[in-house]
Amino acid sequence: MAASTTNSTSSKDLSQLPDISFAFVEEFIRKHSQSSGKEQMTKGFKYYSEEYVHSVSVHPDETGCLVEGKCFRSQRKNESPHDVKIMINGGQIEYSFCTCTIGQSGYCGHVSALLYQLAHYKSMKMKLIQQILLKTSLPQTWHVPRGQKLHGEKADNIVVQGYDREDPQRATKGIKSTLYNPIPGNEAINLNDLLVQVKDMDILFDTVVTEHRTELVQTEFGKFPKGSILSYQQKMASDYLLNLMDNNSFPELPLKNVMINNFETVLMKDQLKKYDSLKVTRLESKEIEEGTRLQSNDPKWHKIRRDRITASHAGKIAKRRADGAKLAERLQSTRHVQTAAMKRGIECEVTAAQAYSKTGR
């Protein structure tokens, strides 16, 4: 593509950038890529999510703005990163360039990564690009992998799932531990309490009664002595909350439909067909609720939400006054974005649930 000159004045101000969504990025890649664009989108989103993109700056001019950035190399991270440039004018990309071999054409994974980074800035309504501290002011990071981290899990929480090359998004049932199968009934009898009652009796039990009380810990099967096999193999999970001891199962939802529908309209044939495809019966809603109680930890939960407008987006739709085309494109994006604030919220879900179970508010 044609070369571009860089304005000497650069800034971190994002107000010069037009609104860029993830759907816009994917459409741009599909339209200009020589292939289907799937490889550029996959690599670009990987580089963006693993923070390969850095040193982003904006150069405004009379016709638009030039965005420059750097992207680490995927294979040789110890070498100098690639330089990426994108010229944006009137909401359209006029010029894109990368110093890698494929980037000479203007369409590569590094260009896609910078576009995804810009879309993230606009979706978060950021005014300025975050200031990057000098390397000398930060701990060394060359020995820290940039990919996703692996950590230990309890054997009961491990799920072994297969992989379908033809349909990678298809959720498989998987194999997991079925050890936890509690039987309703009274907890195990505390032998020490019974022996204390007959302590003063002149029987042989007196020889085994001791003043020492073994510390009991809570397990999935009730309280058991600390140090026993059940105490460390069947610990209570941090997200396990049980306030109603008399109920052995969740109630069937929805309990009662109290919503009154006052909206009436006549749909076109295509609209009616689409609307009918989204409806679910009461039995189906019950099965969906029972099968997705683990929420984000369950692949089925992600699969069901992928093509549906959930409650988290209902407010945006109700408040929308402008044309809904751009909002529809943003809602139909197949990319999953997890910001630092979202990640922190997921980590604190257990704490919030425990506080709510105690106070009820």
Secondary structure, 3 states (H helix, E strand, C coil): CCCCCCCCCCECECCCCCCCCHHHHHHHHHHHCCCCCHHHHHHHHHHHHCCCEEEEEEEECCCCEEEEEEECCCCCCCCCCEEEEEEEECCEEEEEEECCCHHHHCCCHHHHHHHHHHHHHHHCCCCECCCCCCHHHCCCCCCCCCCCCCCCCCHHHCEECCCCCCCCCCCCCCEECCCCCCCCCCCCCCHHHHHHHCCCCCCHHHHCCCCCCCCEEEECCEEEECCCHHHHHCECCCCCCCCCCCCCCCCCCCCCCCCCCCCCCCCCHHHHHHHHHHCCCHHHHHHHHHHCCCHHHCHHHHHHHHCCCCHHHHHHHHHCCCCCHHHHHHHCCCCCCCCHHHHHHHHCHHHHHHHHHHHCC
